[in-house]
Amino acid sequence: MRNCNTPKCPKRIVIIGAGPTGLGAAHRLTELGHENFVVYERNSYVGGLSSSFYDEKGFTWDFAVHVAHSHYHYVDQLMDSLLPGGYFHHERKSWIRDYDSWIPYPFQYNFRHLPPQHCDECLNGLLQLRMQTDVEKHTAKAHSIQNFKEWMLQGFGEGITRHFMLPYNLKNWSIDPALMGVQWLGDRVPVVDVERVQRNLRENRDDVEWGPNHVFQFPKRGGTGSIWREMAARLPENRITLSSEVVSVDGKSRKVQLADGTVDEYDCLISTAPLPRLAQWLAIPSLMVTASKLKYTHVYVMGLGFDSPMPKHLAEKTWIYCPGTRDVFYRVTPFSNFSPHHVPDINGSSSFLCEISRAGTEPLQNPGDFLSRVLQDMNRMGVMPESEHEVHTYPMTAEFGYPIPTLDRDDILAELMAQLEPLGIISRGRFGGWKYEVANMDHSIMQGVEAVNRILGVGEECTWPNPSRVNAGKS
Ligand SMILES: Cc1cc2nc3c(=O)[nH]c(=O)nc-3n(C[C@H](O)[C@H](O)[C@H](O)COP(=O)(O)OP(=O)(O)OC[C@H]3O[C@@H](n4cnc5c(N)ncnc54)[C@H](O)[C@@H]3O)c2cc1C
């Protein structure tokens, strides 16, 4: 990648995608006074996976609840400046619903709510672990933990792995955790405080200290998408071209072509589209083969709106993990708890988001196909509000939902990026960079910002190359 070293350089920068990464890049270019850029977005709206939608009945929907937890002062300041005074502050109160029990999160300190035999198995697993460990052995490296399943077993023991960690993660990732690496989990396996577990069991105590970062902010109106709409509105006019789908990229002549036939030239291309798609547009066989090895999930989100208020026992809950194989979804969020403006009338209506995961290798389904299962499982779980009228539904689909950190992910990414860089292409963001550990909104904004810093020669990239450095503390 050639740097131009001056913010005022005439370099033409094309950005594919107006999600948080593309908007982060556009914002930074504007901040640095670089005018020669354009963002092509295939949707008719900005925000990508973090968009929000409004329907004719007066409901607001997110594509699964988006909690903003930032690792960067830059992002904090940006968020405040975009919606000053425009956030509610919530306490994270998450639960696990399994074996017909309500278990406060974190599971390891509250499994006393399980049936007695399962509870004993969880405790015994921890006691066995303690016998075989000392602090040094908790280092993933020293233990040479090879995969995510081993990481669970070494951190939580057999019982907790069997009753929560394994079934939940199988549902969420739609892949055997033994096929996932540990690079995305940081250096160390978790250490469960067994004395604390035993005290909770002895005293029948709910250990609901929610840990650090348990307070988060959420936009008062308009859902998470209001952040991105505001960010886009502050860019100079005509910098974002909506409903413009990139269909091919010529890496040699540095041109992108849109679905309507328009061709645009670039000196640098920042792509935030999924890497396998970028490889197809470039039509370079070796790139296509390598990118096709990346694994991902499809995510379906079923929005459910009811014409009755949130049941009282859910009023304080932020979201509910569902590890059980009986339930089709892995997580349910009482979404109207996040803002009264998400529903037409908070005293007379409520809304939920139910997330379902499927392997990216499966054909995409119609999200409506899940509806009857979702309603049946909501009923059985006891989270269904009483409703006199028909349930209002809002089904949503993401073909690319979660980038899976497989064992070979980093080798695949190194190979891909080495081929893209000489073509003037930086691929970043949730599916452009494919690193789950830096695939949240704050990371995505910063991947866009840092890519621009590098192109214009005013700073280095840190987030994509060094995820563990970023996640270690606020920068
Ligand atoms: C179920 C779920 C829950 C999540 N929860 C949270 C959370 O609680 N907190 C959090 O911080 N993050 C959360 N995230 C992650 C968050 O959604 C992402 O961090 C963020 O949206 C990634 O931004 P991005 O710009 O990299 O990618 P995207 O949001 O995917 O945006 C990419 C953009 O590129 C566009 N594009 C693709 N192909 C083309 C093309 N050919 N031409 C033009 N444009 C194109 C797309 O339309 C899209 O707008 C969640 C994600 C999911 C799926």
The ligand as a Tripos MOL2 file, in Angstrom:
@<TRIPOS>MOLECULE
LIG
   53    58     1     0     0
SMALL
NO_CHARGES

@<TRIPOS>ATOM
      1 C1        -26.8290  -10.9160   15.7620 C.3       1 LIG1
      2 C2        -25.8370   -9.7880   15.9290 C.ar      1 LIG1
      3 C3        -25.7420   -9.1180   17.1400 C.ar      1 LIG1
      4 C4        -24.8030   -8.0850   17.3020 C.ar      1 LIG1
      5 N1        -24.7180   -7.4360   18.5090 N.ar      1 LIG1
      6 C5        -23.8170   -6.4460   18.6730 C.ar      1 LIG1
      7 C6        -23.7100   -5.7540   19.9080 C.ar      1 LIG1
      8 O1        -24.4530   -6.0280   20.8660 O.2       1 LIG1
      9 N2        -22.7660   -4.7610   20.0260 N.ar      1 LIG1
     10 C7        -21.9340   -4.4390   18.9850 C.ar      1 LIG1
     11 O2        -21.1080   -3.5210   19.1400 O.2       1 LIG1
     12 N3        -22.0080   -5.0760   17.8080 N.ar      1 LIG1
     13 C8        -22.9160   -6.0790   17.6250 C.ar      1 LIG1
     14 N4        -22.9980   -6.7310   16.4220 N.ar      1 LIG1
     15 C9        -21.9930   -6.4190   15.3940 C.3       1 LIG1
     16 C10       -22.3210   -5.2200   14.5080 C.3       1 LIG1
     17 O3        -23.5090   -5.4730   13.8120 O.3       1 LIG1
     18 C11       -21.1240   -5.0280   13.5880 C.3       1 LIG1
     19 O4        -20.0180   -4.6870   14.3920 O.3       1 LIG1
     20 C12       -21.2050   -3.9450   12.5600 C.3       1 LIG1
     21 O5        -22.4390   -3.8380   11.9190 O.3       1 LIG1
     22 C13       -20.1170   -4.2240   11.5270 C.3       1 LIG1
     23 O6        -20.0050   -3.1480   10.6730 O.3       1 LIG1
     24 P1        -19.3530   -3.3140    9.2470 P.3       1 LIG1
     25 O7        -19.4600   -2.0000    8.5960 O.co2     1 LIG1
     26 O8        -18.0050   -3.9230    9.3630 O.co2     1 LIG1
     27 O9        -20.2290   -4.4050    8.4780 O.3       1 LIG1
     28 P2        -21.7480   -4.3960    8.0890 P.3       1 LIG1
     29 O10       -22.5820   -3.8680    9.1740 O.co2     1 LIG1
     30 O11       -22.0040   -5.7700    7.5930 O.co2     1 LIG1
     31 O12       -21.8030   -3.3760    6.8700 O.3       1 LIG1
     32 C14       -21.2750   -3.6960    5.6030 C.3       1 LIG1
     33 C15       -22.0340   -2.8820    4.5530 C.3       1 LIG1
     34 O13       -21.5160   -3.2140    3.2640 O.3       1 LIG1
     35 C16       -22.5920   -3.2270    2.3610 C.3       1 LIG1
     36 N5        -22.2690   -4.0160    1.1670 N.ar      1 LIG1
     37 C17       -22.0450   -5.3510    1.0990 C.ar      1 LIG1
     38 N6        -21.8480   -5.7220   -0.1780 N.ar      1 LIG1
     39 C18       -21.9450   -4.6080   -0.9250 C.ar      1 LIG1
     40 C19       -21.8390   -4.3470   -2.3190 C.ar      1 LIG1
     41 N7        -21.6490   -5.3320   -3.2010 N.pl3     1 LIG1
     42 N8        -21.9550   -3.0700   -2.7560 N.ar      1 LIG1
     43 C20       -22.1950   -2.0670   -1.8800 C.ar      1 LIG1
     44 N9        -22.3120   -2.2550   -0.5550 N.ar      1 LIG1
     45 C21       -22.1950   -3.5090   -0.0800 C.ar      1 LIG1
     46 C22       -23.7170   -3.8520    3.1730 C.3       1 LIG1
     47 O14       -24.9970   -3.6000    2.5980 O.3       1 LIG1
     48 C23       -23.5240   -3.2090    4.5240 C.3       1 LIG1
     49 O15       -24.2750   -2.0330    4.6640 O.3       1 LIG1
     50 C24       -23.9340   -7.7420   16.2200 C.ar      1 LIG1
     51 C25       -24.0530   -8.4090   14.9920 C.ar      1 LIG1
     52 C26       -24.9880   -9.4200   14.8400 C.ar      1 LIG1
     53 C27       -25.0950  -10.1170   13.5180 C.3       1 LIG1
@<TRIPOS>BOND
     1     1     2 1
     2     2     3 ar
     3     2    52 ar
     4     3     4 ar
     5     4     5 ar
     6     4    50 ar
     7     5     6 ar
     8     6     7 ar
     9     6    13 1
    10     7     8 2
    11     7     9 ar
    12     9    10 ar
    13    10    11 2
    14    10    12 ar
    15    12    13 ar
    16    13    14 ar
    17    14    15 1
    18    14    50 ar
    19    15    16 1
    20    16    17 1
    21    16    18 1
    22    18    19 1
    23    18    20 1
    24    20    21 1
    25    20    22 1
    26    22    23 1
    27    23    24 1
    28    24    25 2
    29    24    26 1
    30    24    27 1
    31    27    28 1
    32    28    29 2
    33    28    30 1
    34    28    31 1
    35    31    32 1
    36    32    33 1
    37    33    34 1
    38    33    48 1
    39    34    35 1
    40    35    36 1
    41    35    46 1
    42    36    37 ar
    43    36    45 ar
    44    37    38 ar
    45    38    39 ar
    46    39    40 ar
    47    39    45 ar
    48    40    41 1
    49    40    42 ar
    50    42    43 ar
    51    43    44 ar
    52    44    45 ar
    53    46    47 1
    54    46    48 1
    55    48    49 1
    56    50    51 ar
    57    51    52 ar
    58    52    53 1
@<TRIPOS>SUBSTRUCTURE
     1 LIG1         1 GROUP 0 **** ****
